Amino acid sequence: MKFKMQNKQNQLIERISVKHLVVGVDIAQQFHVARAVNFRGIVVGDPLTFKNNEEGFTSLLKWIKNLQSLNNLDEVIIGMEPTGHYWINLSKWLLKQNIEVVTVNPHLVKRNKENRDNTQSKSDKKDALVIADMVKNGYYSEVRFTSESFEKLRVLMSNRDVVVKRLVSSVNQLNRWVDIVFPELRQVFKNITAKGAIATLRLFPTPMELATKQPHEIIMGWKSLMKRQPGLKKAQLLLQVAKTSIGSRQALDAYKFHLEQLLEEYDLAVIQLERVEKQVTDVLNKIPYAKKLLTIKGISEISLAGILGEAGDISGFSHGNSLLRHAGLHLAEASSGKWKGQIVLSKRGRSRLRRFLYLATISLVVNNPEFQAIHTQNVKVKKMKKMKSIMKLIGKFTRVLVGIARRNESYNPDKVQALTLLAA
């Protein structure tokens, strides 16, 4: 099955009938602005500015009903830019009133702002009218509000990203602290976040404190914090490097206080990461086809949660290519006459979804025999560049994901292998 975007575009245009009132809403934090046109683009009624609360939403509904009555229009469709998070509450409220809500691309709104008056001027009222015109012309996307499980995944994975950034930041600062105060610690522990290294920083933060200890005292200290601890050789090596350390010997009280706070931040981030990942696992278990997707060798729970959190219920996608378009991984080309421009990724879609699809595909190439075979064939037989092969494999991966989700069937390596043989 080949997915043709033109067919979808025609369907979007045909949905706007002579009985439609088309409303464009310019979204802001406190006040929204609405404009309305009919199916031909003729402006209907005066602009409306309304608050971002229940009272304002009710005034919008009253304004719409009044315009429908005056112009004998039975249907209504409302378009808006997905500006930050400010549009979510309004769109959900309108859907509860059985009003169809669609979104338009902010980039296209900027491109189309000169259509009406041939000027580069910009205002909330003008933007609302531009949005209404775009919806009338079929340049919109349907809002796909997902079930609670998928929204939970989106929120949890967004939260996880914040925690991971804080964890990485704290680890980087710990490395900086060690470089200044006790750089020789890396001769004993290669990784500063190793349990032995963290325990040493908690118990004996400076080389001068370590130099006064005996090996058995260090081992006893490790035992108080660790179930499995380094042995006598590590303790002796630690004492040796501590006595010859070139680390800073000034302001040690301030450095020790700084280290305490860094370790508190590190501990908090580690605990929060464990908690949020447990929540992610619990939510995945409630999604019927998630267990079947996890049978694909090389797919982790975190990668799958990131994909489902950003894409929503992928069983609702008609084809893997529509998931690619949702992520902005479809191809874009600029050409004219004999000149042919370079084909690139459009990147008009969800950036986090692109990231999770890319990372998951890299994992498949490393761990999954079927995807390894396809990648090897692409690179060695077809002489593709490695990155081009990865991009093609992302497309294959999305088709596998959508196919399993739509049919609720288990992963079948033989089908992927058969595709490899056909490609040969």
N, C-alpha and C positions, 0 to 999 in steps of 0.2 A: 504494500500500500504506500503510495506516495502522497505526502501531505502538501497541498497546494494552498498557499496563503491567499491567492486571488479569490478562490471560492469563498473563503471566510470573509474577505473584505466585501464581496458582493452581498453576502448574507447580512452583514452589519448595516449596509446602506438600505437594503430592502425592508429592514425592520422598521425604519422610520416612515410612517404612513401619513396621509393627509389629515388624519385625526389626532396626530401627535402634537403636544405642546413640548417643545424642547427647551430645557432650562439649563443654563450654565451658571455655576457657582464658583466665585473666586474665594478660596479658603484663606483664612488668617487665624491668628490666635484668639482674638476677642470678638471681631466683627466680620461676618461674611457678606458678600454682595452677590445678588442673583439677577440675571437678565434672562429674558425668554424670547424665542422666535418660533415661527411655525416651520413646516417641513420645507418651505421654499427659502427660508432665511429672513423673512420679513419680521422686523422687531414687533413684539407684542407686549403692550403695557409699559409701565415705567420701571426703572431699576428699584430693587429692594435691598436695603441694608438691614441685617438682623444680627442679634447677639448669638454667641455660641453657648446657648443654654436652652432649657425647655421652653421658655417664653419665646425666644427667638425662633426656634424650630417650629413652634405652633403658628407664629406669624407667617413663616414661609409657606406652610401648608395652606393657610387661609388665603394667601396671595395667589398660590397656584390654583386653588379651587375657583377663585373669583375669575382668573384669566380663562380657565377652561369654560366656565359658564358664559362669559361674555363673547367668546370666540367659537363656541360650539365645538370644542375639542374634547374627545373622550379619553384619550391616552396621554400619559406624561412620562418623560424620561429625563433624568437629571444627570448632568455630567459635571465632574469636578476634577481638579488636579489632586493627586495624592501627596499633598504638601505636608512633609513630616508626619506627625501623628494627629494633626488637628482635624483631619477629614474623617477619621474613623467613627467618632461618636455620631456625627451628623448622618453619615451613610447608614449606620446600623439603625438609627432612629427612623430614617426614611423607609428602610426595608421593612420595619415593623408596621409601617402604614401602607404596605403593599405598593410602594412606589419604586420603579426600576431605577437603579443607580449604576452609573458607569464612570470610568476614569479616563482621562486623556493624558497624554505624555507632556510633561512640562516643557520639554525641549521643543515639541511641535507648537505649543502655545506661543513660545517666543518667536518661532519662525513665521507664524501666521498672523502676528499682531498688526501687520501693515495691509492686510487684505481689504479691510473696509475703507480706511481713510488715507492709505498710501503715506503714512507718517510713522516715525519710530517712537511716537509718544506712547506712554504706558500709564494706566490707571486701573484701579480695581474694577470700575464699571466696564472699561474697555476689555479687560482680561476676561470678565464674565461673559461678555458678548462673543469674544473669540472662542471661548470654550463651547458655547452654545452652537456656534457655526461649525465647529469641528465635529460635534456629536451629530449634527444634521447631515454632515457629509460622510459619516461613517468612520471617522478617525477616532475611535474610542475602543476601550477594552472592557469586557464584562468584569464586574467585581465578583471574585470567587471567595466568599467567606466560607472558611472551612469549619469543621466540627471542633468541639472543645479540645480533643486530644491533639490535633495538629496545631491549634493556637497555643496550647501549653508547650509543645515542642519549640515553637518559634520563640516564645518568651524565655524558656529555660536556656535555649542555645544562645540567645542574645545575652542573657545573664552570664552564661559560661564564658563568652568572649571577654566580657568585662573582667571576670575573675582571673582568666588566663593572662590578660594584659597586666593586671596587678601582680600576679605571681612572677611573671617574667621580669617586671620592673624590680621587684624585691630581690630576685636572684641576681640581677645585674648590679644592684647596689651592694649586695653581699660580696660579690666578686671584687668590686671596687674597694670595699673596706679591707678585704684580705690583701689586695695588692699594696695597700698603704701600710697596714699594721703588721701583717704576718704573711708575706708572699711565699715563704718556704713551706707553708701548709700544703701547697699543691704537690710537693715532693712526696708527701705521705698519702694524701687523698687527691686523686686526679680530678674528681668532681666535688665542687664545694657543697653541693646539695646532697651528697652521700650521707647516710645516717651517722657514720663515724665522724665526718667533718662537722656536721651540725652539732653533734654531741660535744665535740671538742670546743667549738665556739661558745657553747652554753656554759661549759664548766671552767675552761681555761682560755679566756678570750685573747690574752696577750702573751707573747713569747716569754716575757719576764716572769709571769706567773707560772708558766709551764716549767721554766728552768729550775724552779725551787722544788719541784715534785720528784718523786721516785716512780719508776715504771709501774710498780704494783699499785700506787695511788691513782695513777691514770687509768689503769685497768678497772679498779674498783669504781671509779667515777663513771666509766663507760657502762659498767654493769648496772648502775643505778638508773640508766636511761635507755638501755638497749637489751633486748633478749639475746641477740647474737652480736658479739662485740669483737673488734680486732684483738690480736694476740700480743705477746710480749715483744716481738720484733717490731711491730708498728709503734708500740709505746716507746721503745728505745730509739727508733728513728725519729719519732716526734720530739723527744728530748734533745737529741743531737742537733736537729735543725733549729730548734728554739734557742739553743745557746749561741748559735752563730747567725741569728736572724739580723737582717739589715732593715727591718721594719721601723717605722717612726716610733720614737720614744717620748715625744712631746704630746701634751694634751690627752693623755691616755684615759683620764676620767671621762672626758667628752666623747672619745671614741668608743669607750665601753657603753656609755649611755646610748649612743647612736646604734651600736650593735644590738642592744636589747630591743630597741624599737623596730629595727629591721627584722629580727627574729620573730617578734610578735606579729608583724605584717605578713611574714612568710608563713607562719603557723596558721594564721587566719585564712589566708588564701588557699592553703592546702586543704584545710577542713571544709571551706566553702566549695572548693572544686569537687571534693568527694561527695558532698551532699547534693550538689546540683546534678552530678553524673548519675547518682542513684535515682534521683527524681526522673531523669531522662529515661533510664532503663525501665522504670515502672510504667511510664507513659507508653513507651514502645510496646510493652507487653499487651497493651489494650488495643493496639491496632492489628486487625486480623491478618493482613498479609505481611506485616513487618518480620515475623519469624521466618517466613519463607524467603524474604529478601536477604535475611542474615545468613541463610545457608549458602549464599554466594561466597566462596572462599576469597578472603581479602577485604571484605566489607566489615567495618567495625560499627558498633552501636552508635558511636559519636558521629561518624560520617553519615550514616543513614538518618539519624535524628536531624542533622543539619540540613540534609536534602529535603526531608519531609516537612520540617519546620518552615522552610522558605517556600517550597513548592505547594504545600498543602496536600490534599488527597490526590495522589498521582493517578489513581484509578479513574479519575474524571478527565484525564487528558486523552485525546483521540489517538495520539501517536507520539513516539519519542521525540520527533522533530518539534512538536509543539512545546514540549518541556525544554528543549534547547532554546527555542525562541523566548520562552519565559525567563530563561537565564541570561539572554543576550549573547548566546553562543552561535547564532545563525550567521551566515556569511553575508557580507555587504561588498558590492563592487561599484566602482565609478568608471564608466567608459563612454566614449562619444566618437562616432564615426570609426576611423581606423585606430584611434587611440584607445588603449585598454588599460585601465588603472589596476592597481594591485587589489587583490581580493583579501579582505581582512575580516576579523570578527566584529560584529556590530557593537557589542557591549551595551546594547539598549535593553537592559533587563536587570534582574536582581544580582548584584555583585557577590553577595554572600553565597547564593546558590551556585554561581560560577566557581567560587573557591571550593566549596564542598564537592562539587562534581569533579573538579580537577584533581583534588587530593585523593578522592576515592578511586579515580582511574589510575593514578600513579600507584596506589596500593595494589590494585588489581594486576597491573603490569609486573609488579614485584612478586606477588603471592599466588595469583590465579593462573594455573597452567594454560587454560584456553586463551586468556588475554595475552599471556606471555608469548604463545605461539603466533597469534595474529600480529603482535608488535614486532616479533623477530622477522616474520615474513615481510611486513611492510618495510622494515629498515634494510634487511639484507637482500631480499629478492626484488622488491619493487623500488629499492633505492630511495625511499622516502627519508626526509629529515626526521629526527626523533620527535621533535615537537609536533610536526604535522601528523605523524602517526598517533601521538597522544590525543590530538584533537579529533581525529577520526574515531578513535576508541571511545572518546566521551560520547559521541553520537551513538555508537553501538551499545554502550552502557545504558544510556537513557532509553533506548528501545527495549532493552532487556528489563529495565525497571518497570516501565509502563506496561509491558506485556505481562509480567508476573502479577502486577497489581490489578490489571483489568480482568485477567482470567483466574486470579487467585490460585495459581498453580506453583509448584515448586521449581526451583532452578534446575534446568536440565543441561549439563555440560555438553551432551552429545549434539544438541541443537546449535550451540555456539561453535563447536568443533566442525559441524557440517558447513556452517557459514564460512569457516576458514578454508575448508577444502574447495568450496565453490569459488572463493575469492582467488585461490591459486590458479 
